[in-house]
C-alpha cells in the first residue's frame, strides 16, 4: 500500500510550522511558573523511563479533548494562558501534537528538540512517575 503522505512527511511538515526548543532553553524554563511541561507519552513509558520534573501527563490520545473548553474532558490547566512545552520520547508525537494544538488555536505552544530521549541522554533533571496502586 502506498500512502499519500507518510509519517516522515507529516513530521517534517509539522516541524516547519512549530517552535522547537533546544534542551538548554527548555531546561531554563523548568523554574518558570508560567510554563507547563506536558508529557504526551503513554503512561507505561512514564513509569518505565521517568519524566521531566513537575510535568503534566496528558496522554496523546486525550490531548485535543483536554485542551478544548467545549469538550466534556476539558482540563482547566490548558486554559490558564501558560506556555505549553510538549514532549514525547523522540519529538515525533510532540511535533504532530504541537502542530495540532496550534491549528486548534492554542497560543504559546512548542515542543522539545529530541524529546525525552535527548533530555535523558543529556542527563537533565528527571522525576519518577508514581504508579497508582492496583485495587484488588
WOHU-V393684 format. One record per residue. N is the residue number from 1. PHI is phi in degrees with one decimal (NA if undefined). NEAR is the number of other C-alpha atoms within 12 Angstrom. Layout:
# WOHU-V393684
n = (N N)
phi = (PHI PHI)
near = (NEAR NEAR)
This chain:
# WOHU-V393684
n = (1 2 3 4 5 6 7 8 9 10 11 12 13 14 15 16 17 18 19 20 21 22 23 24 25 26 27 28 29 30 31 32 33 34 35 36 37 38 39 40 41 42 43 44 45 46 47 48 49 50 51 52 53 54 55 56 57 58 59 60 61 62 63 64 65 66 67 68 69 70 71 72 73 74 75 76 77 78 79 80 81 82 83 84 85 86 87 88 89 90 91 92 93 94 95 96 97 98 99 100 101 102 103 104 105 106 107 108 109 110 111 112 113 114 115 116 117 118 119 120 121 122 123 124 125 126 127 128 129 130 131 132 133 134 135 136)
phi = (NA -102.8 -83.8 -69.0 -137.9 -91.1 -62.3 -65.2 -66.4 -60.9 -65.8 -60.2 -62.4 -64.3 -60.4 -73.9 -109.7 -117.7 -92.2 -116.4 -88.3 -68.4 -59.8 -63.0 -64.4 -60.6 -61.1 -62.5 -80.4 -56.0 -95.4 -80.7 -69.2 -97.3 -124.6 -121.5 -81.2 -121.6 -90.5 -100.9 -72.6 -65.6 -57.2 -65.7 -65.8 -63.1 -65.7 -79.6 -105.2 90.0 -154.4 -72.7 -53.5 64.6 -70.0 -90.6 -88.1 -130.3 -53.9 -51.6 -68.4 -112.3 -53.8 -61.4 -72.9 -73.0 -84.3 -80.9 -60.0 -87.7 -82.7 -67.5 -102.6 -53.7 -113.3 -54.9 -57.8 -78.4 -106.1 -79.7 80.6 -80.2 -71.2 -102.9 -113.3 -86.0 -154.8 -135.5 -72.2 -123.5 75.3 -86.8 -62.3 -68.5 -63.8 -65.5 -67.4 -62.7 -60.7 -63.0 -63.8 -59.8 -63.5 -73.9 103.3 -73.9 -82.1 58.0 -119.8 -151.1 -141.9 -101.6 -58.8 81.0 65.5 -65.0 -59.7 -67.3 -58.2 -66.6 -61.9 -78.1 58.5 -82.9 -56.1 -126.5 -134.4 -88.7 -87.9 -81.2 -71.9 -76.2 -64.8 -78.7 -84.3 170.2)
near = (5 5 9 9 12 12 15 17 16 22 24 19 19 28 28 15 22 31 29 31 29 23 29 19 20 35 26 16 25 25 17 17 16 17 28 33 39 40 41 41 37 24 25 19 22 31 19 16 24 30 36 41 27 23 32 29 34 33 26 30 19 21 34 30 22 27 35 23 20 13 14 13 18 18 21 17 24 33 21 18 17 22 27 42 47 50 46 41 34 25 38 33 35 44 41 37 42 44 33 30 31 25 18 17 17 28 23 26 37 38 44 41 32 28 36 43 27 23 31 23 16 17 15 23 24 23 20 19 24 18 13 9 6 5 4 3)
